[in-house]
């Protein structure tokens, strides 16, 4: 997944900068443990994917560093390790603390990106809780508004599109429930939300067909024709347009089958002529 690659790439850059600084600078203080040694232990654990131990070591190193830059890097590394083992809540707390303590650090953009990814990865099925979807959209919108021209923006724009599909899917799921219990008015209301707010999602075609179907069923033929014309104009080759056409023309399937049979017969005749 692209986001995992971007997250890992950024961490590699952070690791390289830390390692370089560690080689160039000899740390001396009166503390019992050298924070660079602690950081090195964390790095060794990180390189063998022992992320839990690595996170503890990076956190310990952060507390012992006297340099804010080094402490900030350790904090980011600890946060990433927690994210890598799906300790989402702990990673989020770490990142929020990082943003509060090191607002001027050059990895702030990455921290906001990781916060957005953490929330996105907790989105569940559209049938269930809406809260993760709303929070994920909020964080992605914040990032794209504040950091629109960064390397992470492309990935988050793609994810925002997926979130919009999730919102539309949820509305369609509820609409289909209302259809199943013949609650036509609330069903139409939900379908119109998709039509008005999520017309760029993959669920717009089915939503339009359901609007055709319901309006025709309750006797609002002009409304049914309106949505059918919109569906036909934009998606006239889709299965949902075909189904909507059948609402108005019950013999459509018979006509279609005859046309297909005629095509087959025509092709057969052409083959016969070719081999004569």
C-alpha positions in Angstrom: 0.0 0.0 0.0 1.3 3.4 -1.0 0.7 5.0 2.4 2.8 2.2 4.1 5.5 2.8 1.6 5.5 6.6 2.2 5.5 6.1 6.0 8.4 3.7 5.8 10.4 5.9 3.4 10.1 8.9 5.7 11.3 6.7 8.6 14.3 5.6 6.5 15.2 9.3 6.0 14.9 10.0 9.7 17.1 7.0 10.5 19.8 8.0 8.1 19.9 11.5 9.5 20.1 10.2 13.0 22.8 7.7 12.2 24.9 10.4 10.5 24.6 12.8 13.4 25.5 10.0 15.8 28.7 9.3 13.9 29.7 13.0 13.7 29.0 13.9 17.3 30.5 12.4 20.4 28.0 12.8 23.2 29.2 13.4 26.8 27.2 14.0 29.9 27.0 13.0 33.5 24.0 10.6 33.0 24.5 7.0 33.6 23.4 6.0 30.1 24.5 7.7 26.8 21.2 8.5 24.9 23.0 7.7 21.6 23.7 4.2 22.9 20.0 3.8 23.9 19.0 5.1 20.5 21.4 2.6 18.9 19.7 -0.3 20.8 16.3 0.9 19.5 17.7 1.1 16.0 19.0 -2.5 16.2 15.6 -3.7 17.4 13.9 -1.7 14.6 16.1 -3.3 12.0 14.9 -6.8 13.0 11.3 -5.6 13.3 11.2 -5.8 17.0 9.1 -2.7 17.1 7.7 -2.9 20.6 11.2 -3.0 22.2 12.5 -0.4 19.7 9.6 1.9 20.7 10.6 1.6 24.4 14.3 2.4 23.6 13.4 5.4 21.4 11.2 6.8 24.1 14.0 6.3 26.7 16.5 8.0 24.4 14.1 10.9 23.9 14.0 11.5 27.6 17.8 11.5 27.9 18.7 13.6 24.9 19.7 17.2 25.6 19.3 18.3 22.0 15.7 19.0 21.0 16.4 17.9 17.4 17.6 14.5 18.6 14.7 14.1 21.1 12.2 14.9 18.3 13.6 12.3 16.0 13.5 9.7 18.8 9.9 10.6 19.5 8.9 10.2 15.8 10.7 6.8 15.7 8.9 5.6 18.8 5.5 6.7 17.3 6.2 4.9 14.0 7.1 1.7 15.9 3.8 1.8 17.8 2.0 2.4 14.5 3.8 -0.6 12.9 2.4 -3.0 15.5 -1.0 -1.4 15.3 -0.9 0.2 18.7 -2.9 3.0 17.2 -4.0 4.8 20.4 -0.5 4.8 21.8 1.0 6.0 18.5 -1.6 8.8 18.3 -0.9 9.9 21.9 2.9 9.9 21.1 2.4 12.0 18.0 0.2 14.5 19.7 2.8 14.9 22.4 5.5 15.3 19.8 3.5 18.1 18.0 3.1 19.8 21.3 6.7 19.5 22.5 8.5 20.0 19.1 6.3 22.3 17.0 9.2 23.6 15.0 10.7 20.3 14.1 11.2 19.5 10.4 9.2 16.2 10.7 5.9 17.9 11.8 4.4 17.4 8.3 5.2 13.7 8.5 3.6 13.5 12.0 0.3 15.0 10.7 0.4 12.5 7.8 0.9 9.6 10.1 -2.0 10.8 12.3 -4.2 10.8 9.2 -3.0 7.3 8.2 -3.6 5.9 11.7 -7.2 7.1 11.6 -7.8 5.9 8.0 -6.6 2.4 8.9 -9.2 2.1 11.6 -12.2 2.6 9.3 -14.5 -0.4 9.4 -17.3 -1.6 7.3 -19.8 1.0 6.1 -22.6 -0.7 7.9 -21.2 0.1 11.3 -19.8 3.1 13.2 -19.6 6.4 11.3 -17.2 8.1 13.8 -14.0 6.7 12.3 -15.0 7.9 8.8 -15.8 11.4 10.1 -12.6 11.6 12.0 -10.5 10.3 9.2 -12.0 12.8 6.7 -11.4 15.6 9.2 -7.7 14.7 9.6 -7.2 14.3 5.8 -9.0 17.6 5.0 -6.8 19.3 7.6 -3.6 17.9 6.1 -4.6 18.8 2.5 -5.6 22.3 3.5 -2.4 22.9 5.4 0.1 20.9 3.4 -1.4 20.7 -0.2 1.8 20.5 -2.1 3.7 17.8 -0.2 4.6 14.4 -1.3 2.0 12.9 1.1 -0.9 14.9 -0.4 -1.4 12.7 -3.4 -1.8 9.6 -1.2 -4.3 11.4 1.1 -6.3 12.8 -1.9 -6.7 9.2 -3.1 -7.8 8.1 0.4 -10.3 11.0 0.7 -11.9 9.6 -2.5 -12.2 6.2 -0.8 -13.7 7.8 2.3 -16.3 9.5 0.1 -17.2 6.1 -1.4 -17.6 4.8 2.2 -20.0 7.6 3.0 -22.0 6.9 -0.1 -22.0 3.2 0.6 -23.4 3.8 4.1 -26.2 6.0 2.7 -27.0 3.3 0.1 -27.0 0.6 2.8 -29.6 2.5 4.8 -31.7 3.3 1.7 -31.8 -0.4 0.8 -33.0 -1.2 4.3 -35.8 1.3 4.0 -36.7 -0.2 0.5 -36.8 -3.7 2.1 -39.5 -2.5 4.6 -41.2 -0.3 2.0 -40.4 3.0 3.7 -40.3 4.9 0.4 -39.8 8.5 1.7 -36.8 7.9 3.9 -35.3 5.7 1.2 -35.7 8.5 -1.4 -34.1 10.9 1.1 -31.0 8.7 1.5 -30.7 8.2 -2.2 -30.9 11.9 -2.9 -28.0 12.4 -0.5 -25.9 10.2 -2.8 -27.2 12.1 -5.8 -26.5 15.6 -4.4 -23.3 15.0 -2.3 -21.6 11.9 -3.7 -22.2 11.9 -7.4 -18.5 11.2 -8.0 -18.6 7.9 -6.2 -19.1 4.4 -7.6 -22.5 4.2 -6.0 -24.2 7.0 -8.0 -25.4 4.6 -10.7 -27.2 2.3 -8.4 -28.6 5.2 -6.4 -30.1 6.7 -9.6 -31.6 3.3 -10.6 -33.2 3.0 -7.1 -34.7 6.5 -7.5 -36.1 5.4 -10.9 -37.5 2.2 -9.4 -39.1 3.8 -6.3 -40.6 6.8 -8.0 -42.1 4.6 -10.7 -43.5 2.2 -8.1 -45.3 5.0 -6.1 -46.7 6.6 -9.3 -44.3 9.5 -9.7 -43.5 8.7 -13.3 -42.1 12.2 -14.2 -39.6 11.9 -11.3 -38.7 8.4 -12.4 -38.1 9.5 -16.0 -36.0 12.4 -14.8 -33.6 10.1 -12.9 -33.7 7.6 -15.8 -32.6 10.3 -18.3 -29.7 11.4 -16.0 -28.6 7.7 -15.7 -29.0 7.2 -19.4 -27.1 10.4 -20.3 -24.1 9.6 -18.0 -24.1 5.8 -17.8 -26.0 4.4 -20.7 -23.8 1.3 -21.0 -24.1 0.3 -17.3 -26.1 -2.6 -15.9 -28.1 -0.1 -13.8 -29.3 1.8 -16.9 -30.4 -1.5 -18.4 -32.4 -2.3 -15.2 -33.9 1.2 -15.2 -34.9 0.7 -18.9 -36.7 -2.5 -17.9 -38.8 -0.5 -15.3 -40.5 1.4 -18.2 -40.4 -1.4 -20.8 -41.2 -4.9 -19.4 -40.6 -6.5 -22.7 -37.0 -5.1 -22.8 -35.4 -8.4 -21.8 -37.2 -10.3 -24.5 -36.2 -7.7 -27.1 -32.6 -7.7 -25.9 -32.5 -11.5 -26.1 -33.9 -11.4 -29.6 -31.3 -8.9 -30.6 -28.5 -11.0 -29.2 -29.8 -14.0 -31.0 -29.9 -12.0 -34.3 -26.4 -10.9 -33.7 -25.3 -14.5 -33.2 -27.1 -15.7 -36.4 -25.6 -12.8 -38.4 -22.1 -13.7 -37.2 -22.7 -17.4 -38.0 -23.7 -16.5 -41.6 -20.6 -14.4 -42.0 -18.4 -17.3 -40.8 -20.2 -19.6 -43.3 -19.6 -17.2 -46.1 -15.9 -16.9 -45.2 -15.2 -20.6 -45.3 -17.1 -21.3 -48.5 
